[in-house]
């Protein structure tokens, strides 16, 4: 029976259990609530997570001499900065649809109970053997790390002679000489030919790491630096009618992920096409549509849609979804769920409201 969204939940909360990172609630149909339980079917929504990458490239002071001294053909020659979409993750979940609230009415006998999740989405009747989906694995934002030229090693490698020289060419020559000296020092340490060897392995590693940091800083003066960071933003979208290139968000060259209305960025777009809608009720043995049973246990026969998400002409995510809002609602006869000898159990999909499993509870006989 479909009911007004203002009706109170006519059930007795018995227990709250934790499954994974989520919690469930158990409600019992009893004389106290006239053997009636109220719940809402879900609307399917999509959590669309956009991972954007920010890359900043800076030329080194001596990039004109990279080929001459380091035999590098492609050093960074000019500064550049930009954001782009690195990945898109789509996860479907159900949210309670208060316009689809139902009262399932039982008769006295076996006491049925309802399991709902923390969002009041029905999960099961007459069974607690419910496996909630694990939390999705999502990308996390990554902060930019200092470039070799932003470390203390970069200050240590600048010699007095390099500071005093007014010639870029001379400073480049001195920097290259220092790179080769550092490489030779590392080789002497590894082969045991250094004049002063570190006292132990730990000290040896410290010295080698410092040599590597200084060499990286000097090399960056020729080849340039690339600094990368990522940002993550999740947008909740409720699938509806067919849509083409709906702007979900934008990615700005300077600001990263920005609102869809911010025209400073290039759009991340979604296209959706409904591929199947629920149109007909289940048929009886005579081929006629079944009627919704009185006080029936409502469930959804979902429809489906295909969708794709694109950025700058490239499709970053493509797939299909099942969604409650594209389907139809039907009901199961509540009588079988309060049968004393062989009560039925039901497991529902919390994302779509569809039946996952329907069976009979094993009841111990006296």
Buried (B, 14 or more C-beta within 10 A) or exposed (E): BBEEEEEEBBBBEEEEEEBEEBEBBBBBBBEEBEBBBBBBBBBBBBBBBBBBBBBBBBBBBBBBBBEBBBEBEEBBEEEEEEBBBBBBBBBBBBBBBEEBBBBBBBBEBBBBBBBBBEEBBBBBBBBBEBEBBEEEEEBEEBEEEEBBBBBEBBEEBBBEEBEEBEEEEEBBBBBBBBBEBBEEBBEBBEEEEBEEEBEEEEEBEEBBEBBBBBBBBBBBBBBBBEBBBBBBBEBEBEBEEEBEEBBBBBBBBEBBBBBBEEEEBBBBBBBBEBBBBBEEBEEEEEEEEEEBBEBBBBBBBBBBBBBBBBBEEEEBBEEEBBBBBBBBBBBBEBBBBBBEEEBBBBBBBBBBBBBBEBEEBEEEEE
